[in-house]
Amino acid sequence: MKKLKISALLAVLAFSPFYATVFPVEGATVVKTITDAIKWKSESIDVGNIPQGKPKLIRFEFTNTSSKPIVIENVAPSCGCTTADYTKTPILPGKKGFVEASFNAAAAGPFMKTVVVTTSDSKSPKTLSFKGVVAS
């Protein structure tokens, strides 16, 4: 019985939050490094009025503010009416890259579309958006 009590006490201590402060972590520094790796010129663009049936090119530019090269791994437009292009080569520290969306509106009226970008610096995708009004 005594061994059971000691084992139970050791198990409680092993999983207690007391040990959570043994290894300090500077969470703000880690988050800052991830968010500062890419500095977007604009994450949302209003294209205003555009003609129906004529493709509109929207360009999102960014700068690599990290100390290592960044690669754009995937760019996913939100619908079939939008195609995407992007910088295919690694973007070196301090250099600029781009993501372009070509939107071809079939229907008149207001719209808002997104392009989701995944890069090598973070597996959390970045959502870029553009909006406007299609004139018939």
C-alpha positions, 0 to 999 in steps of 0.5 A: 500500500505504501508503494502504491501511495508513493507511485501515485504521488510521483505520477501526480508530480510528474504531470503537474503544471509545476514543471511547466515553468522549468523550461522558459519559452519566449513565445513572442520571439517565435511568433515574431519570427514567423510573422516577419518572414514575409512582409506583404505590400498589401494583403487585400486589394480593391480593384474597383469596377472591372468589365465583364468577361475580360480578365483582370490581373491582380498582383500581390508583392512581398519582401522576404524579411527573414535570414533564409530563402523562402519558397512558395510551395502552393497557391490556391485560388478560391474558384475556377474563375481565378488562375494564379501565378507566382515566383517559382524560384527561391526568394532570397533574404531582402528580395521581392517576390509576387503572387498574381491572380487573374480573375475572369468574371462571368457574372455582373455584380460585386465580388470578393475572391481569395488566394491561399498561399503556402510558403516554406517559412510557415505551414500556416497558409496566408489568405490574400483577397481582392474585391470589386464590382463587375460591370456588365 
